[in-house]
Amino acid sequence: MGIADVWRRIARRLGLIVEPTPLARAQQALAHGQVEEAIFFCRGVLYNTLITLGQAARLPRPAGGDQDEKAYALNDGLARAGVYAEPVYKQIQGWVRIGQLGLAGAIDEISLGDVQRMISEMDQFIRLVNLSLAMYETPGTVNDAGSAVPQISEPLPPMRRAPAAPPQRQMPPQMRPRELTAPGMLFPLGTEQAPAVIGTMPRVPGFVGRGHSVMRLAGLLRQGRHVALVPLETGQAGVGLSAVAAETIALLEHDIPPAFPGGIIALHGFGRQGEEALRWAYITIGMTWGVPAIAQATSLNAQEREVRRVLTGRQMLIVMDQVEMGFPAQRFLDTLVAGGATVLMTSRQVPRAEQLSIFRLEPLSPAAALNLLQDRFAATGSD
């Protein structure tokens, strides 16, 4: 072991170096086009999440089989225990698609977008799991083996404030997650208090040349305007729509008093179309607020009524990133706006919704583009 490794280990123990989370490593691998490495990190995250859920639900750890076989066994056990109505691998649609392509021997067809979607969905699910465990576990809780019940290793972002929310329902401290799960509920949160931000909009290292656009966009959202962030030339890719949206969210998080005291939900519309996309978005909002009625609703109209009820009076910002042409933007906006939410969409096409103000993002200036290119080369170690 060299001197540099020794100093790095000492600095890590002193907290001077923060190790990236596995999902952050997956994101880094994906940024370099390393699809298999990104999937590898995600598999480990999913398995560790299931292990933690199993311990919290007091399930025995699977004894035999490889990691994937143990994950399937944990999924089935957690579903039988009532921790959630459907296994995790069915909730993470990006994971489902990658698994189907893998089984079909079509590994080459797995796209960067497929993996990005999986990372985003897993990050959001882990945050929901972390919230739920923290909500139900009481100090000193131990499992059957006598050891402390662990928390999810992926931490929530630090909360600077307590978002406004209705009073929480009183729950006996001894209640466990499985005792609070209603039939058909995807995952129990149990209270109607949202975090400051949930979901993920990864910030791009070395973000340059867009400060003015971020300030303008944040100003529009603070005014309650519903905005579609689109490229200057319709259909143009790679202009940084998601990066600008992520920086805008980060800026709004620091507003005092908060512009959105009810919190911010970041969703990803990549690959989502038609009514199924609406159901997915509404169920995600319901998971965030711990309202099982949205997932249990028998029709899309009933879901929308529940969503409007949940959003009313909460002053939320809902971000839908990477909206595609098949996404029912008008109906989505009608539902959210009726509940009083503010909406930001990013799309390479102009979404068809009357309420949207169109914000066209111009390409980077030559100087800013050169700086960004130099940063990317430096990050990869290229000369």
N, C-alpha and C positions, 0 to 999 in steps of 0.2 A: 504494500500500500504506500503510495507516494505522499509527500508532504501536503500537496493540494487536497488529496482525499481526506487526510487527517483533519485539516482545517475545515473542510466542508462538513465533516461529521460533527466536529465541535460546534460549528456555527448552527448546524441543524438542531442540536440538542439545546442550545441556548435560545432557540426560537428566532435566530437572525436570518434563517433561510426557511421559507415556506415551500414545502413540497407541493407540486401540483396534484390535484385530485385525479383519480383514474379517468374520470370523464373529461377533465381538462387535457390529460395526456391523449385521450382519444381524439379530442378536437384538434390538438396539435398534429397528431399523426394524419388526420384527415386533411389538414391544411397543406400537408406535404404530399398528398395523394396516396398515402399508405393505408389503403382500405383494410387489408387483413389485420394490420396492427390495431387500427381503431376498433374493429370488431372484437379483437382479443380483449382489449381493455373493457369493452362494454359487457362481454360475457362474464368477466370477473365481478364487475359492479352488480350485475343482476343476481349472480349467485350469492354474493355477500349480503345483498338486500334481503333475499329470501331467507338466508340463515338468521338474520336479525329478526325478521318477522316471525319465523318459527320459534325462536327463543322467547319472544314476547308473548306468543300464543301458547307457550309451554308444550311445544311439540318435540318429540324425539328427533335428533338429527339423523338423517338417512345414513345407514352404515355402509352399503355397498354401491358399486357402480362408479362411473366417471362423473365429472362435474355436471354435465348436461343431464344425466340420468338422475342425479341427486336433486337438481333443480326441478325436474318434472315431478319427482316424489314430493318435494316441499310444496310445490304449487297445488297438487291434489290435496295434501294434508291441510293447507291453509284454507282452501275452498271448503273442505268438509267442516273445518272449525268455524266457518262463517266470517273469517277475516275479510274476505271479499267475495263477490259473487262470481267473478270470472278470473281465471289464472292471469298472472302478470303477462305471460307471453301472448295472451290474446288482447290485452289492453294496449300493448306497445306495437302498433300496426307496422312501424318500420322494421321491427324485429321479425314480425311474421313474414313480411315480404322477403327479407334476406334469408330467413330459414327456408322458405319455399324454393327460392332460387338455388340455395345450396343443395337441397335434397334432389332437385332436378338436374344437378350437375351443371348449372348455368352460372357459375361463379363470376365469369367475365361480364355478366349482365348486371351485376351489382354496381350501382352508380354512387357517386359521391353524395348525391341528393338522398338516396336511400339511407346511407349511413348517418348523414346529418340529421335526418328526421328521427332515426332511432336514438341518437344521442340526446336530442332535444326532448323527446318523449320520456326517456329514462330519467333525465335530470328532473323533469317536472314530477314524475311519479315518486322519485326518491324524496323530494322536498315535501310532498304530501304525506309520505310515510313518516318522515321525521316529525312533521307537525302532529300527526295523529299519536305517535308514541309519546311525544313530550306532553300531549294533552291528557293522556289517560294514565300514564305511569306515575305513581306516587314515589316520593323519596324513600330510598331504602328497599324498594321492591327487588325481590330475588326470584330466580327461577327454581325449578325442582331440584337442581343440583346444588343450590345454596349460593350461587354466585349472582352478582348484580346483573340485571337485565341491561344489555348494551343499548346504546343509541346508534342511529345510522351514522356511518363515518363521513358521509357527505354533509357538511354543515349548511344551514341556511345562511343567506347573506345577513350581516348585522342589521338589526332593526333600530333605526334612530328614533322612532316614535311609535306610539300605539295607535293604529288607525281607528277612527271612529267606527263603532259597531253597536248593534243592539245588545242589551244585557245578555250574558251567557246563561244558558240553562244550568241549574244546579245539578251536579251529578255526585252520587256517592263515591268516595275516594277509592273504594275497593273494586269499582267496575273495571272490567277488562275490555279490550277492543271487540272481542267476539260477542260480548254480551250487549253491545250497543249497535250491532249491525242489523239493519233492516233488510228483508228479502229484496234482492234486485239491486242493492246498493253496491257500487263499484269499490268504494273504500270508505270506512267510517271516519269522519272528522268530528261530527257530533256537536259542534258549536257553530254559530254564524258569525265568526270573526275571521276576517281575511288577513293575510300577511301584507306587509308593505308592497312587496313585489313577489309574484310567483310565476313560475315558468322561466325560460331562459332566452336571453337575447345576447349571445356572446359578444363582448366588446373586442374590437380588433386592435391588437398591439400596434403602436405607431400610427394611430389615427391622425391624419393630417388633412389640412385644406378644406375642412367642412364646418369649421366653428360657426361661421355666419349662418349656414343652413340650419345647424342644430338650434341656434338661438331663435331663428325665425319660426321653426317648426314648434319648438317648445312654447313660444308665445301664442301661436294659434291654438294649441291644445289647452293652454291655461284659460283662454277665452271661451272654451267650450265648443270650439269648432271641430267638426269631424273631418279628418284629412286623409287623402290618398296620396302617398308619396310614390311618385312614378318617375321614370327617366325622361330626360328632355325629348329623346327620340323613342317613341313607343316601341316596345319589344327589345330594347337594348339591354344586354346583360352586363354584369360586372361593374356597374357604376357605384355600388356601395350603398344600396337602399337599406339593407339590413343593418349595416354598420352605423349609418346615420340614425336609424330608429333606436339602436342600442344606446348610442351616446345621448340621445334625447331622453330616453328613460332614465339613464344615470343622472342627467341634469335635473330632471323633475323630482327624483328621489330626494334631492337636497333642498327642495322648496320649504321655506318656513315663513308663514304657515303653509301646510301642504296644499298643493293645488288639487290633489286627489286623495282626500283623507280616507276614502274607502278602499284604497289600494290600487295596484296595477296588475293586470293579468296579461301575460305575453303568450300568445298562441302562434302556432306555425301552420299555415294553410297549404304547405307544399304537398301536392298530390291529392288534395281533398276537394271533392266536387259533389254537387247535387245535395239532396236532402241529407244524405249520410254525413256530409261535412257539417251541416247545421246541428245534427244530433250530437256529433262528437264535440263540437264547440259548447253546446248548451250543457252537456254532461260534465265537461271539464269545469265550467263555471260552477255547476252544482257541487262538484267535488271540492272546489276551493272553499265554498261557504258551508259545507257540511249539510247540504239540503238534498236528501235522497229522493224527494218527490220529483225532481227533474229527471233522474235516471229511470224512475218507476213509471213516469207518464206513458200512457198507452198510445199517444199520437204526437206528432210534431206540434200541432196547435196547442195541445196541453202542455208540452214542454215550454213553449214560448210564453204561455201565461205564467208559468212558474218562474221563468227567467225574469220576466218583467216585475213580478212581485219581489223577487230576491234583490234586484238592482235598485228598486225604488228608494230614493233618499240616501243612497250610499256614495254618490260622487266618485265613481270609479273610472279609470282609464283602461280600455281593453284594446290591446294591440294584436292585430292579425297580420303576421308577416308572410310574405311570399304567396299572396292571393293569386289564384289562377283563374282563367276565363270561365271555367265551369262552376266557380263558387257563387252561390246565390247571394251576392253582396247586398242587393236591395232589401231582401227579406231579413237578412241578418241585421242590417242597419235599422230597419223598422222596429225590430224587437228590442235591440239594445237602447236605441234613442228613446223609445217609449218608456223604458225603465230609468232614464236619466243618465245613462253612461255616455262618456266621450269615447270616440273610436278613432284609432289610427290604423290604416292599412298600408302595406307596401305591396307593389305589384309592378311587373314589367308592362302590363296593359292597364288602361284606365278602367277601374271597376265601375260597373253601371249601377249607380245609386245616387239619387237626387240630393241627398244631404251632404255629400262629400265635397269638400274644397280640394281642388287639384293642386298639389305642390310638385312642380317639375324640378327634378334635381339635375343640374348641369354637370357635365364631365369635369374632372379635376383640371385645374390650370396646369400648364406644362411644368412649371416649377414644382408644384405640389406632387404631381405624378412622378417626377424624377426623384423627389425625396422618398416617396413611398416605395418606388422600385429599389432604391439603394438600401432602404431598411429591410426589404424582403431578402435581398441578396445577402445582407449582413447576417440576417437571422438564420439563413441556410448555410452560412460559412463559405459562400462562393466568393471568388475573387472578382 
